[in-house]
Amino acid sequence: MLRAAGRGALAGLAWGLLARLFMRLIATTPEFTWGGTLAILGLSTLLGTGLGLVVGARLGGRSRWWRLAPVPGLVLFMGPGMTLVPGAALVALALAVRSRAARVLLLLAALVAVVVPAVGLDGEGGEASPTGSLGLALVIVAVGLLGVGCHEWWRRWAPPTRHTPAGARSETRV
């Protein structure tokens, strides 16, 4: 569990760095504050740690109550970050369906859910800058990664398996 939490924390921190970078690139008037950046990095690390705990608990056959571990990190999406949630939910759903056609449609919907808010519908018709295009590409990657994390959070939780200690005999009753 500790190893899974550590991996999740590192993944969350990396995602937070990516998120801060795309915010900087996509903003028309970028403003940088240490407080904001540290809040984003801290909350994304907290969310990643929670997701890591969920994965570790699921793989370890632990209680389903561990699904609550990422909840404190959801504070990250209480502001402008909430625009990432629909796309991430669609990516997570696409990973869960078996139909290839449904998966493609869900991924296209996720792409639209990311691009439309990022580009905006203000009708200014300005040309895309290279940094803005890179920022858009990074936000698409960030939403995809967030969707993978959500999928891990929502995955089916198999019932714990009972392991027979080594050397113990198992008896089958007929």
Secondary structure, 3 states (H helix, E strand, C coil): CHHHHHHHHHHHHHHHHHHHHHHHHHCCCCCCCHHHHHHHHHHHHHHHHHHHHHHHHHHCCCCHHHHHCCHHHHHHHCCHHHHHHHHHHHHHHHHHCCCHHHHHHHHHHHHHHHHHHHHCCCCCCCCCCHHHHHHHHHHHHHHHHHHHHHHHHHCCCCCCCCCCCCCCCCCCCC
